[in-house]
Amino acid sequence: MTLRFGTAGLRGPVGDGPDCMNVPVVVRTTAGLAAWLEANGQGGGTVVVGRDARTGSAEFHTAAAEVLAAAGFDVVALGEPLPTPVTAFAVRALGAVAGVQITASHNPAADNGYKVYLADGAQLAAPADREIEAAIDAVGAAADVPRMPVAPSGDDLVDRYLARVASLPRSPHRGVRIALTALHGVGGETAVAALRAAGFDDIHVVASQFAPDPAFPTVAFPNPEEPGATDALLTLASEVDADIALALDPDADRCAVGVPGPQGWTMLRGDETGVLLGDRILASSPPGSLVATTIVSSTMLGRLAAARGARYAQTLTGFKWLARAGDGLVYAYEEAIGHCVDPDAVRDKDGIATAVVVADYAADLKQSGRTLLDALDDLHRELGVHVGDQVSIRVDDLQRIGAVMTRLRADPPTTLAGLDVTATDLAGSPGPMSTDALVFVSRADAPDGTTVRVVVRPSGTEPKLKVYLEVVTERDRPTAEATLDALRGWAASLGDESS
C-alpha cells in the first residue's frame, strides 16, 4: 500500500515504507510531479517549495526542492518554516507552475504530508491527482532519482504577503484587544506581523503555544476544533479582557474565533464565522458576486447570498473544489474553520488573512457598541435560526468506517429527531458531486417550519467518520437546540456500531 492524494494531498505517519512519510516517498512523489509538469508543457517553470516545522519537514523540503531543481525547474525554496498560505500566495504572485508545501496541517504530531498547488494557485484536484499518481508509480527507486542542491530564496515573499493581507480591512477602527494562539505551529510570528501591519497593536499571545514545536506538548490533538485545544487561549482571553480570541492550526491555514458571551468565552463554529464573514465581504462586493461553501456546511450562506443579491455555489469538501467554484468568487469557507477571504491572492483557506478580517470586523462593531454575537443574532433573525454541530468518530480500523457506511446504505433511517427524512447517496451522483457520503434531509413543509439536514462521510485526512448536523427553524433557538441534541444522539450511536 502506498500513500495516495486525498482531500488535501498526501498525509501519513512519519516512518519507513511506502505507506508512510519519509524521504524516499517524497523523492518519488516529487519526481512524479516533475514528470507530469513536463508532460503538460510546464517543464522548466517556477515551483515554490515551502514547509512547516513538523518532524521530518526540513528533510522532506530539501528532498523536494533538490529533485525539482535536478529536473530543470526554477525552484523557489522558502528558507524558513512558514504558514501554508504563504506558499499558496507565492504560487500566484510568481506565476509558478506549481507549489509544494510540506505539512500535515492539524493532523496528530506523528504525521506529516505533501500538499500540491497547481498553476492556477489552487490545490491539486482530479484528474491531475490520479495522473500524477500514475507518474509516481512509473518512477524507479528513489536512490536513482537525480537531485541538485538548492539555495533558499524568496525572502521578499513574506513581506509581499503581509502587505497584501494588510490591505484587506474595510474599517478605520482598530480599538480591539486580541488573544491569539498558534498551537505550537508556524503561524505565530506571521500572524502577529500581519495584524500589526493592518494596524492592530493590542495583541496577547499564549506564550506556551507560540513557538513551533513538532511534539505539540500542550494539546492532545493540534486542531482548534478538538475539545480542550483552545482552553489556554480562552483562559488568556478572559485574563486580559480581550474582545476576540483567535486560534490558528499548526500550518495557519485555518482560524477559529472565540468570543465572550453571557455564559463566558466560547468558540464560534466554523459555520457561524462563515456566515459572518460572508455578510461582511458581500457588503463591499459587486452585485452578483459569488460565495461558496461545501455540502457539509450550513445552508445559511445560501440564504444570505439570496438576500444580498449574490450568487451561491456548493461543492464537495476541500478547497481544491471551493477555490474553483466559479468566476467572481469573493469568499468561500468550509465548516472545518477554513476561510478564503481573498481569492484573488490566495486560492485556498488562509487563517492569517481570516484573523485580520475578523479583527477588522470586531473593531468596527465595537465602535458602535456591538459584538460578533450581536451581528450573528441579527442574521438569525433575518434568515432563520440555524444551529449545527459535527460529531467525529475516531477509529483505529478504517474498515469499521466502511462497515457503518455500508449498513446506512442498506438500511437508511426514515426518521431523525422525529422528522421524516429522505436519503441521497452522493456516491451515485453524476459528475463532480460524486463522493462517499450520505445526505439525509427532512421535508421543507414540516408543520412547525423546522427542517433537519445530516451528512455522513469518512474523513479525507484523518481516521474518522464525520457526521454533520444542521437544524433550521423559524421558531426559537431552544426548539432548534432540542432537535439538534436528538441528532447528536443518533450520530453518537454510529460510533457504537463502528466499535
N, C-alpha and C positions, 0 to 999 in steps of 0.2 A: 504494500500500500504506500502511495506517495501523497504528499501534500498537494491539494488542488485549490484553485482560486474559488473563494466563497464570496459572501456578501461584500467583504472589504479586503480582498487579497488573500494571500497565504497567511495562516496563523497556526501555530502549534508549539508544543513544548520544546525548549532548547535541549538538544540531546543528539545522540548518534542515530544514524539510519535515515532512509528516505522519507519517513513519516514524521520527522522532527525538523526543527530549525537548526541548521548548522552550516558551516562554510561550504562544504560540497553541494548542499541543496541550493544555497544562494548562488554559487558559481554556475551551476547548471541552469537554474532559473533565469539568471541574467543572460547567459549565452543564448537561451531560447528566445528571450525578449529581443536581444540584439538581432538574431536571425529573422525574427518576424518583422522588425522595423525595416531591416534591409530589404526583405521581400516585398514590403509595401512602399518602397520608394523613399524611405526616410533614413537611409544609411548616411552616416557622417553628420547627422544633425546634432543639436544640443540635447543632452539629457541631464536633468538635475537629480542629484542623489543626496538625500538627507537622512537623518536618523534621530531617534530618541536616545534615552540613557539606560535602556534595559540591558540585562545580561546578554552579551553577545553582539549588541548593536554596533559597537565600534568595529569589530572584526567583519561583520556582515556588510557594513557600509564600505569598508575598504575593498572587500572582495567584489562587490557590485560595481564600484567605480573602476576598479582595475580591469575587469572583464570588458566593460563598455569602452574604455579607452583603447584596449588592445584590438577591439572590433572596429576602431576607426571613428568613434563618436567624440564629439566635443563635450567633455564631461565637466559639469559644474558640481564639484563635491563640496557641499557645505561643511565647514570645518568643525563646528561645534554641535552638540545635541540641541535641536531646535524643534519647536512645535510643528506638527504636520501641516497646519495651514500655511506656514512659510514656504514649504516645498510646493504646495498647490499653487500659491501665489506666484512663485518663481517660474513655474512652467508657463503660465500665461504671460508674465512680464517679459520673459526672454524669448517667447515664441519657440519653446522647446518642442521636440517631437515626442518626448516622454518625460516622466518623472518617476523616481523610486524613493519611497520613504520606508526605512527600516523601523517598524513599530508594531506593537500588538495592542496599541491604544489602551483600553481599560481592562484587558484580559488579566488573569492572575499572574503573579510575579514569575512563575516558571515559564511563561510563554514569550515568544517573540513572533515577528511577522514581516511581511514583504508586501507593500502596497504600491500599486502601479497607477500612474496617471497617463492618459493618452494626450495627443497633441491639442485636443480641444480643452484641456485643463481639467477634465472630469475623470473620475475613476474608471478603471478597466471594466468593460461590460461585454456582454455577448454581441456578436460571435467572436470578438477578438480574444476573449479569455480562453475559449476552447482551442482556437488556432494557436495561441501562444503555448498552451499546454502540449499540443501536438509537436511544436517546435522544440520544447524542452525534452520531450520523450526521444527526439532524434539526436540529442546531444550525447556524446560519448562520456567517458569517465571525466570527472571534474578535474583530475590531475592533468589531463591533456588539454584543457581549455586555456588558451593564451591569456596572460594578464600583463598589465603595464602600470607602473607606479603613477599615481595621480597626486598633484599638489592641491591642497584645499584652495577654494576660490569662492567668489560670490559674497564677499563680506558686506557689500553695499546692499544686498537684497533685504536684510533685516530692516535697515533704515528706510528703504523704499516701501516695505510692507507697513512699517509703523506710520509712515506719512499717509499712506492710503487709509489705514484704519482711523487715524486721527481726523480724517475728512468726513467721517460718517455721521457724527452728531448733527442734530437738526435744531437744537435749542441752545441759547446762550447761557443757560443756567448751569452752575457747577456745584451748588451747595448741597452735596450729598456725601455721606460718610459710607465707605465701602469696607466690608470684611471680605477677605479673599483667601482661598486655599488652592494650592497646586497639586495636592495629593501625592507628593513625592515625585511629581513628573517634571517635564521640561518647560512648562508654561509660565512659571512664576515670574521670572525676570522679564520676559517679553510682555506678559500681561500688565505688569506694573508700569513698564515703559510705555505701553500703548495707552493706558489710562491717563498717565501723566502727559503724554503728547496731546491727548484730547482735552486736557485742562483739568483733570480730576487729581487732586493732590491729597485728599483726606482718605488715605488707603491704609488699612491694617491687615497684616498677613498672619496666617497660622505658621509661626516660626518653625514648629516641629515638623511641618509638612512642606516647607518651602523649597528646600534643596532637593535636586534629583537623587533618588535612592532606589535602585532596582529591587530592593527587598520589600519595599512598601511596608515598613515596620509598624505603622500605627493603624493600619486598616486590614480587615480580613480580605476584602476584595477592593482594588483601587478604582472603584466606579462610584461616582456620586449618587447613582440610583440605589446602591445597595444599603440596606439598613445599617445604621451606625457610621457610615463613611463620612458623613458631614457633621457628626456630633461636635468635633473640635471647632469647626467653623461656626456653628450656631452658638456655641458657648462664647467664642470670641465676639461674635456679633452682638450678643447680649451684654457682654462686659464693656464694650466700647460704645454702646448705644448707637450702633450702625443703622443706616437706613435700608441697605440691601446687603445680602451676602451672596458671594459668587464662588462656585466650586468648579474648577476645571478638572477634566480627566487627565490621565498621565501624558498624553500627547497633545492636549489642549485643543482638540477639535470639537469637544463638547463642553457645554457650560450649563450648570444647574443654578437656579436662582432661589435664594432664600429671602423670606420677608417676615417682618414682625406682624403679628395679628392678635386678636382678642385672647387667644389661648397660648400666646408666646410665639417663639420663632418656629417657622415651618418652611419646608422646601416646596416650591411650586412644582407641579407635574410638568413634564415636557409639553403636553397639550395646552396647559394653561399659559405657559410662557409663549407657546407657539401662536395662540390667537392674539395675545397682547402685542407681540412683535408684528404679526400680520397687520393688525389695525394701525400700529404706529407707522409702518413702512408704507402702507397703502395711502395714508393721509397725505403723503407728499409725492405720490407716484402718479403718472399719467393715467387717465381713464382707460380701462381695458387692459391694464397691466395684469400679469399672470402671477398667481400664488399657487403653491403646490404642497401637498403632503402625501402620505402613504396610506395604503389600505388598512394599516393597523392603527392609524392615528385617529383622533377625534374628527367627527364630521362638522365641527363648529367652524372651521376655516372656510368650508364650502358655503355655509350660511353667511358668514362675514363677507366673502367675496361677492355674493349676490347682492347684499345690502350696500356694498360700496361701489358697485358698477365695475367690478374686476372680473377677470376670468379665473377659473379654478381647475386644477388638474390633480388627479390621484394616480399614484404609481405604486409599483411593488416597493418593498422595503429596500433601503440602501440609497445613498446619494449618487451612485452610478446611474440610477434612474431619475432621481429628483432633479439633478443638475441638467438633465436633458428633457425636462418636462415640456418645453416649448419656447417659442420666441416671446420676448417681452417679460421673461421671468424676473421678478424683483425680490421674491422671498420664497424660501422653501424650508420645511422643517420635517423632522420625524420625532415621534413621541419620546424616543430614547435620548432626549435632551440634545439633539443635533439641530443646529440652526444655520442656514446660509443666508446671511443678511446683506451680502454684497456680491451677487453672482457674476457681475462683470469682472471682478478682480479675483475672486476665489470661488471656483465652481465645486465647492464641497462645503461640508459643515466647518464652522470656524468659531471655536469657543472664545477666542480673544476678541474678535470683532463683535461677537454677540455680547460679551461683557461690556464693551464700550457703548453699544447701542442701548443696552438695558440701563446702564448708569445714566445715560443721557435722558432716557425716558423717565426714570425715577426722579432725577433732578428737576425736570420740567414739571412733573406732577407735584413735587414737594413745594415748588414755588407758589402753587395755588392751594396748598394745604391738603393735598390728596396723596394717595399711595397707589402702588401697582394693584393692590387688592381692591381698592375703590374702582379703578379702571376695569378690572375683571368683573366686578359686580355689575357695572354698567352694561357690559357686553352680555352677561347672563340675562339681565332684564330685557335687553333688546332682542336677543337671538334665541332665548330659551335656556333653561338650566341644563348644562352639560356636565356630567360628572363621569369620571372614568378611573381605571386602575389597570395595572399589569400584574399578573400572577406568573412568576417564573418558577419552574420546577426543574431543579438541577439534578442530573443523573450521572451515575458512573458508567452505565452501559447504554450506549446510544441506541441499541436495539429496543430498549424499553420505550423510547420516544416513538419509534416506528410502530410498535405494538399498539400504543394509545391511538395514533392516527388511523391505523387500520380498523380498530374497533369503532371509532367515531364514524368512519366512513360506512361501515357495515350497519351500524345501529345508531344513527344520529338522534340527539334529543329532539323531541317535538315541542317541548315547553321549557322555558328557562325563566326563573323568577316569576312564575305564574302566568307568563305570556306565551302565546303560541308563536313558534319560530319556524322559519324555513331555512334549510341548509343549502349553501352553494359550495361546491368543491372547485377551488381555483386550479387544482391540478388538471382539470379538464377544460379550463378556459382556453379559447383560441388566442393565438398571437402572443404579444409580450406580457400579458397579465397572467400567464400560466405559472403557477408556483405551488409548492407543497403547503397548502393552507386550506382551512375550512372556515367559512363565514356563516354565522347564524344571526338572522335578523328577524325582529318581530314586525307585525303589520303596522303600518303607519296610522291606521284608523282605530287604534285602541280606544276604549271608551273614555279613559281619563287622560288621553293625549300623551301617554308615556310609551316610549319605544326603547328597545334594547338592541345592542349590536355586540357580538362576540366573535373574535378571530382567534383561531388556534393554529399555531405553526411552530415547527422546530426553529431554533435559533440558527442563524447562518454563521455565527462567530464563536459560540460557546456551547458546551454540552447541556443545553436547556430546552425544555418545552415551554413556549411562551403563550400566554392566554391574555388577550387584550379585551378589556371590558368597557362598554360605554352605555350610559343611560341618559336619555334626553326627555325632558318633560316641560310642559308649560305650567306645571304646578310648582310646589315649593321645594326647596333643597332637601329638607328631611325626607320627603317622599322619594326623591331620586336616590339619596344615600341608602335608604332601606332596601330599595331594589338592587342597588349596587352590592350591598352586603350579601344578598341572596346569590348574586352571580359569583361573588368571591368564593362562597361555599362550594358551588358547583365546580369552579375551576380548581380549587384545592383538592377536591375529590379525585381529579385526574392524576394527581401525584400519588395517591394510594394505589391506583391501577398500574402506575409505572414502577412501583417498588417490588 
